């Protein structure tokens, strides 16, 4: 099937062609005809499967053809709202479709003014949207299509009651579309409340319900005091494009991002305490590739859809199994392979086993030699550092002392000396090997058995 078969308005078709879309993805092929004929729909699909175009193209086609005037998309986070709005603008720009992003952290005035001027599509986060409706600021905006995107993320973030209240302000004679990667009971109940005889489509297979098979999942069992050295060594040796390093706490994000920056990595932090402008600038730089490493908390990363994330690093294992699934789902998007790497201390190893069991993760134990060869990225970074280094005034005396040495050999020895001083020293390797992990678990089981025997003796007394 091709996009030509959907019979879009010529200006929408032009946007599709310029975007390079040729064949629709599975969710697009199933969802577009349903949305085009005006039925309500529940779509189960992960981020990265083409959901935005799946609902955006038929929605904008209706606007371009004059069938509807306004549409509303509700997303869980500001970052996702911006991404969705940008993609809709890009696909609909030849039809002159005006989009507006509405979220908190910025002034009300401009958002209200643009809605009153007649934007056709509003992409909004629940908190700000509810506030605007409740205060009667946007009574003029009555959408004929409403999309609830990443519904399960909104549930996780505590927005379910806000969503229910928002739908009290929206006209009943609307078309409603709900998209969610998972379908927990509260989301099913919400669908029953806000949708009318919906069609159900799903592109989530049995394997996708847990962890993605195209993601290579590894873990390193380390001592707690090796954590910083381990993440640095992995960033030096892995062939990364964009990557995300997940931390549990905001203060860890600040400390680790600053530490990596000081070592010359292109890294920035992202967490909920940052000002909105700072978050926007960080995300803009990350999407453009100006920032390669995002250090983030779980909350800050929810709803992010950034292309070409090659690696996800868990600086600490997450608090619960679903957070693990969420984290590693940032890579391996749209059929591409990805790498998910977890650092786990000896004390956390049992928790890692629980996560493996609950989500069915195929994780393998790995180690890395501390003397591993540098990858191409690290080589280029080192060359740039050397080129940018100012020449020390004492260097002439040192070179004269070694005038008997071949110039090429001198350069090779000098760079080798630099490499030795820069390489992280962690002994022979990062991470315990299988034998060491087995010995650790045998010791753990022995301690538990001894503890149980002691408890039995106490009970007999």
C-alpha positions, 0 to 999 in steps of 0.5 A: 500500500502507498500513501496515494491510496488514501486520497488525501487533499493535494496539499496534504499529499505534498507534505507527505511526499516532501517528508519522504513517506512512501508506504504507511506503517502498520498503525497508519495503514489501520488507523487512517481509514477509520479516522477518515470515515469519522469513527472513534478509535482506540489505537494500541501502539508504542511511540516510534511506530508513526502514531503522530502521522496516523492521526495527524494526516487524516485529521489535517486532511479533513481540515484541508477539505473543509470538513472540520475546522478545529482539532485538539491533541492532548499529550502528557508532557511539554516535550512531546507536545512540542514534537507533535506540534512540529510534526503536524506543522511540517506535514500540513504546512502546504495546506496552511494549517496553523498549530499551537502548542499549549503548556505550563511554565510560560505566560497565558497571554500569547496562547489565549490570543492565538487561540482566539485568532483561530488556530486550527490545531491545538496540541496541549498538556493536561494541566494548562489546558484544564486551567484555560477551560476552567477559567473560561479563557478558551470557550471559543475553541470547540474541537471536532476531533480530539486525540488523547496521545500516550494515555498510559503515560498520562495515567502514570503521571497522575493526569487521569482526573484532569483528562476527565474534567477536560472532556466536560468542557468539550462538545459531545458531538466530536470524534475521539481517538485514544492512543496508548502503548499499554491498556491498563484497566483505568485506561479501558474505563476512560475509553468507555467513558469518552469514546462512542462505539470505538474501533480497536487497532493494535500493532503491539505484539506479544514481545512488545508488551514487555521489552523490545527484541531489537534492543541488546540488553546488557548489565555490568555488576560493579562495586558502588565506588566504580559507578562513575568510572564505569559510565565514563569508560562505557561512553568512551568505548561504545559507538554511540550516536545520541544516548540517554543516561538515566539517574534516579534523583535530580541531584544525581542528574546535576552532578553526573552531567557536570562531571561528564561535561568536565571530562569533555563529553557533550552532555546536559541534564534534564529534570523537573526542577529546570526552568522551561526555557532551559528544558526547551533549549536542552531538547533543541540541542539534543534533537539537532545533535549538538548535545550527544548525551542526555542525563535525565530522571524518569519523570523528565524523560516521559513522553520523549520521542527523539529519533536515533537514540542508539544507547540507553544507560541505566546509571542506577537500576530503576525503582520498578520493572515498568520503569525499566521497560519505559527507559529502554524503550527510548532506544530501538525505535521504528525497527532500528536496533538499540543498546540498553546497558545497566550498571548494578552494584553487588547489593542491587543484583537481586533487584535486577533479577526481579526486574528480569523475571517480571518483564521477561528481559533477555539481559546478558552479563558483560564485562569490559577491559579497562584497556579497550581500544578507543572507538572512532568517536573517541579518536576524533575527540582526542584529535580535536583536543590535541589540535586545540591545545596551546603550545607550552613554552617549555616544549622546545627544551623537551623536543631538543632532548629527544632530537635523536628520535624519529619524528613519527616515533616521537609523536606516537610515544607522546600520544601514547603517554596522553592516552595512558594518562586519560584512560580510566584505571579500574584494574583489569576490567569493569564488571564481575565476570560470570564466575564471580557473579556465581560465587557472589550468589552462592555466598548470598544463598549460604547467608540466607540458609544460615539466617533461616536455620537461626530463625528456626532455632529461635522459634523452637526455644 
